[in-house]
Amino acid sequence: MSRPETADHDHAHSGHGHHDHDHDGCRHAHDHARSAGAGLARAERICRERGLRLTPIRRKALEALYADHRPVGAYDLADRVSPPGGRRLAPISIYRALEFLVEQGFVHRLSSRNAFIACPHGHGAGEAVAFLICESCGGVDEDASAAMREAVRGMAEQRRFKPRQQVVEIVGLCEHCRGTESA
């Protein structure tokens, strides 16, 4: 569900892993699960258009990131995409797959968590994106609204700074966790 102040892209990529409720009561998990099919289809279409391959490992990694509504670390991702009872994929294979997925805009890397989250929204590689990271549940909300882009662009222009990457990570408490604090 989009809020008026961030109508361009209020991406509900967040989770409530430490809360005692199901996905039906978690807006973030519901929104993330709802976007998975479209996000995977978008990745396949873009790869075809660009003449790139969404290899089985890349696809499995992207599917695994869509299966969780919280950021996932590379080693945890390796466990999730390795064949059950089989040999664990080499970390370099996972990192290469993640590098490709990030470069194509299918996944974001959260530096402060050294983890990755799927993104079904077609950001440009240099587009300004903010992540609101809940320090209690680990959930993440993504914002790429026009207002946020303008603020970052204005700040960079004022300082005559040419950004290569425009990612803002803000840590605090999500709406749900703030509500449970007072209970």
N, C-alpha and C positions, 0 to 999 in steps of 0.2 A: 504494500500500500504506500503510495507516494504522498509525501507531505508537501504543502504548497511552497514552502521556502526552499525546497530542493527538488522541485518537480523535474528538472532535467534528468538527473540520475540520483535518486535516493535508493541505493542498492542495499537491500537488506541482506547482507552476507554476514550474519552473525548467529551466534548460538548461545545456548544457555546450558552448557554441559554439566554444571554443578547444581542445577535447579532440579527440584523434584516435580517435573511435569512432562507431559508427553508432547509430541510434535503438534498435535491439534491445538494446544494452548500457546505455542511458541511462534509468534509471527515470523521471527527470523528464520527458524528451521523450515516453516511452511513456505516462505518466499523463496528460500534457497532451493528446496526440493522442486518447487514449481518451475524454476528457471533452468533446471538441469537439462531437460530434453532439448529445449530451444538452444541452450548454450553449446551442447554437443553438436547439434545440427549446424549451428553457425560456424563452429570450428571446422567441421567437415567441408562445408561450402567454401569457406575462405581458403582452406588448403587447396581445394580443387582450382579455385580462381587464380591462386598464386603459383600453381604448379608445384606445391609442396606435398609431402607425405605425412599424414597423421598415422605414423607407424603403430603397430600393436602396443608397444610400450608407452608411447605418447598418449594413445587413446585410453589405455588402462589407467595411467596416471591422472588424466583429466577426469575420467569417470570416478576414480577414488576421491578426488578433490570435491567433486559434486556430491558424493555420497556423505560428506561431512560438512556441516555448516559452520565449522570452526577452522582456523588455519591449521595446516598439517605440516610437520617437519619432514625433511627428505628421508630420514631413516625410517620413520613411521610409515611413510608412503611406500618405501621399498618393501616393508613387511606386508602392506596391504595389496600390492600388485604382484608379488611373487606367487608362484603356483602353490596351492595348499600342499603341504607335505614335501614340497620340492625345494630346490636350492634357492636361497634368497638372491634376488637380483643384485648385481654389483652397484654400490653407491654411485659410481661414475655414470652408469646407465641411467639412473634416476636423475642425476644432476643434468645430464645432457637433455633428457626429455623435458625437465623443468625449464631449462634455458630456452629451448625451442618454444615451449608454451608461453613463457613470459614474453619473449621477443615478438610473438604473434599477437599478443594482447589477450590470450585466453585465460591467463593466470596472473595474479599479482603476488609479489614477494613482500612480506612484511619484515623489514630489516630488524625491528626491535624484537621480534619473536623468532627470527630466522625460520620462518614458516611460509607456507603458500596457501592461497585461496583461489578457487575458481571464479572467473568473472565472465558472465554471459553478455556483457554490454559492449561492444566495440570501441573501446577507447583507442585514441591514437597513442603511439609509444611515448610521446612527450606531453600528453595531456595531464593537467593537474588533477590529482585525485587525493582525497583525504580519507583516512581510516580512523574511525572512532572505536577504540579497542577497550572492551570492558576488562578491568583488572580482576574482577571477581569471577565471572563465568567464562571469560575468554572469547566472548562473542565480538563480532566485528560488523560495523555498519560502514558502508562505502558511500562517499559523496563526491560527485563530479559536477556539481551544480554550476550554473553560469556565474553566480555570485562568488563562489569559492574560486573559480578560474580567474575571474577579474581581480580578486584580491591578491592572488599569487602573482599574476601578470603585472599588476601595478607595483607591487613591492619589488619585483625583479627589475622592472624598467626604471624605477626611481633610483636604484643603486647601479644601473647600467650593467646588470648581471645577466648573462645568457645561460638559462637553465638547460641542463641536459636531461635531468629527471626531476619531476615535480610531484613528490609524494610527501604528504604530511601525515604523521601518525600521532594521534591524540589519545592519551590514556586516561581513563576515568571509570565511571560506573554507568552502565546502561539503565534505561528506564525500569526494567524489571528488577534489577539488583538494587536500585535505589528504593524501590517499593518494598523489597524484602528487608532492608535495613531497619525500617521503622516498625516492622512487625514484631 
